[in-house]
């Protein structure tokens, strides 16, 4: 940390903040075609508030649960059906992680050296397989949704009533366009995150001997961090950075510094989200009090 180029951190933090706007934009695309009309600012606010919860809850699941609760809450003026809210968040998460894996595999293949080609190829292929699996799953789900239009008997029960809105969500003719838009915005988010991580490597004085492992290691850290193991991904993501950045020739101390600085960016955005949440709560209380006084 003592050798960190502090002047680089502010631009990287600003870039990280712009990335959260793109993230909110691609979730809005997935909400919009389901007739959940929210402004980008509103979606960003829900996203950043949920990010505050993700700091203390295991993996990305905690933050996703808060996002679902926010769009379902009728007190927010949304009141989205639970299956639609869950489907949009799960699709948002699946697209985000698959795009990160695809970008990491692309950057890794483009920057790898011949000496490490054999060692790197299996992991890069595994990352490249993630978006293929997600795309295949979406095609199969849309096929099931089209089949479900005939109202098979299993849709008449309790399970059917819960699943029917999800099937209607994915078979909507506007879904492919919304998903394509979300993928484009997810690419922007992924590129921003990789640029921020690479910038932090430079800021702490790291000089990779093999750039490929920086991108592959970052993708693996994001994937591992999404697993609901420890609050905020503490320990698991850090170990992933240290291991893969070590393959890139970066010292463990520098790798851990990159992880902690990136986590600091996340925490700062979480602080903003917590402040926005508390501000919204106070505003709602004041509105209720003013309404009660008016009735009196």
N, C-alpha and C positions, 0 to 999 in steps of 0.2 A: 504493500500500500504506500510505503514511503516514496517509491519511485513513480507513483502514478502521475500522469500528465493531467492535472486538475482542469486545465482550460478546455480539454476535449469533452469533459463530462456534461457540461451544460448543453452543447449542441446535440449530444447523444440522447440526453433526457428529453429535449424538445422533439427529436425524431421519434422517440418511444411514445410520447404523447400523441403525435400525429397517427401513429400506428393504432392506437386505441380507437380513434375516430373511424379508421378503415374497418376495424373489427366490428364496431357498432353498425357500420354501413352494411356489411354482409349479413349480419343477423337481421337487420331491418328488411333486407331483400327477402329473407325467408319468412318473415312475419307478414310482410305486405301482401303477398298473393293469397294469404289465408284470411284476408279482410281484417287484419289487425293493423289499423292505421295509426302509426306513431311517427313523430318527427325524428330525424336523426339525433337531435339533441336529447329527446326523451329516451331513445334507445341507448345512447351513449351514457346517459345518467344512470339508467338501470344497470348497464354493464359495469360501470366504474364502481357503483355501490356494491354490486355483487363481488367485484374484485377485492373489496375490503374484507368481505366475509371469507373469501378464498385464502386470505393470509393466515387465518387461524383454524380453518377447516381442512380436513384431509384432501389432498389432491385438488383437481379442478371440479370434483363432484359437488363440493360444498357451494362453490360459487355458482355452479349451474343450477343447483336447487334454489338458490336465492333468486336467480333470474326467472325461473319458472314461477316461483311464488309472486314475483313482482308483476308479471304480465297476467297472472290469474287474479290478482287482488282487485276487487271491484272498487275499493277505496281509491285506487289510482286512476279510476275512470277507464280501465281496460276490460277486465273480467273475461279473459280468453278461456275457452274450454280447456280443461286439464290435458286431454290427449294432444290438442294442437300445441299448447305451450311446451309440453314434453318433447313432441316431435320436432318442433323448430329448434330447440336447444340441442337435442341429440344430433340433429342434422348439422347444425352450426359447428358443434364440436368435431363431428366426423370429418366434415369438409376441411376444417382448420388443420387438424392433425395430419390428414392425408396430403394436403397441399404442402405443409412443412416437410413431410417425408419426401415428396416428389422434388421439391426445390433442393433439399439437402442432397438427394441422390444425383440430381443433375449437376449441382456445383461440385460434388465429390468426384463424379466421373470426368468433369471438365478439368479439374485441377490435380488429379492424382498423377503420380509419377510411375514410370514403368516398374521401378523396383518394388513397389508395394501393391501392384495391380492385383496379384493373386490373393493377397491377404484382404484387400478391401472389397473385392468383387462380391462375395456372398452377402455382406452387410448392406452394400449399396443396392443389390437386387432385392433384399428383404424390404428395404425402405421403399423402393419403387413398386413393390407388390402391394403396399398398403393402399394407395389411391386406386389401383386396379380392383382390389377387393371391395372397396367402398363403392366404386362405380357399378360393379357387378351386383352388389347387394341392392343398390337403388333400382337398377333395372328389374331385378327379380321382385322387389317390393311393389313396383308399379305394375308388373304383370299380375301379381296377386290381387292388387287393388282393382284392376280391370276385370278380373275374374269375379271379384266380390260384387260387381254390379248386379249379378244375377240373384243376389240375396240368398246365398247358401244357408242351410239350416243352422249352422253354428253361429251365424251372425244374429240370430234371434234371441240368444241368451244374454247373460250379464257380460260375458267376455266380448260378445259381438258388439254390444252397445259401447263398450270402452274402446274397441279396436276400430269401429266404423269411422270415427272422425279422423283417425290417423291415416286410414286407407284413402279417405276422401281427400286428405291433405296431399298425399303423394301422387294421386291420380289426377289432380287438378291440371287442366291443360296449360296453366300458367307456371306450373312447377319447373319444367325444364329451363325456361328462361330465367326464373328467379335463381335456380341453382347455378346456372352458368354465370350470372352476375355475381353471386356469392363467391364462386371460385375465383373470378378475376380479382375481386377485392381481397380474398384470402391470399392470393399471390402477393399482393402489395403488402399485406400484414407480414407474411413470411419473409419477404425481402427486407423489410424494415427491421425485423428482429435479428436476422442474420447480419445485417450491416451494423446494428447496435452491438451485437456480441463481438463481431470482428473489430469494431472500433474500441471496445473495452480491452480486447487483447492487446491492441496497439497502445492503449492508454497506460496499461500496467507494465509495458516494456516487453511483452511477450513477442518472440520472433519464431513463428512456426517453421519447422523444417519440412512439414508436409501439410499444406493448407486443407487438404481434403478432410482430415480428421477433425478440424475445427467445425466444419459444417455438419459432418456426420455426427460428431459428438454433441453438438447443440441440438440437433433433431432428437437424438436418443435421450438427452436430458429433458426435453419438453415432453416426450412420450412417457418417460419414467415418472416425471413430476405429475402427470395427469392421473397416475394410479393412486387410488385413495389409501395410501399406506400411512403416511405421517402428515401432521398439520403443515400446510404450506409446502409440502415436498421436502422438508428439512431432512438432510442426511442422504436421501436417495438421489436427488438431483445433484447435490454437491459431489457425491462420490462419482457420479457419471461424468461430470465435467472433468474431474481430476484424472479419471482413468483415460478417457478418450483424448483429452488435451495432452496427456502424457505421451500418447502415440504420435501426436503432432510435434513432439519435442518441446513442449511447454512445461516449465517447472510446476510441481504441485502447488507451490505457494502462489504462483501467478494464476493458475487455473482456478484456485479457490477464491482469489481476489476478484476475478472476472465474475464468478458465480455470485459472490456477495454484493458486488456493485450492481449487477443486473437485478438481484433480489431487492436492493435498495430502491431501484427505479420502480419496481412492482409495489413496494411498500409505500413509496411517496404517492403513487396513483391511488393506492388503497386509502391513504389518509385523506386525499381529496374526496374519494367516494364516501368515506365515513362522515366527513363534514357536510357533504351534500345530503346525505341521508338524514342527519340530525337537523339540518336546515329545513328539509321537507317536512319532517315530523313537527317542528315548531310551527311552520306555516299552516299545516293542517289543523293543529290545535287552536291557533288564533282564528282560523276561519270558522271552526265549530263554536268558539266563544262568541264571535261577532254574530253568528246566526242565532245563537241562544238569546243574546241581548236584544236582537231585532225582534224576535218573537215575543219577548217579555214586554 
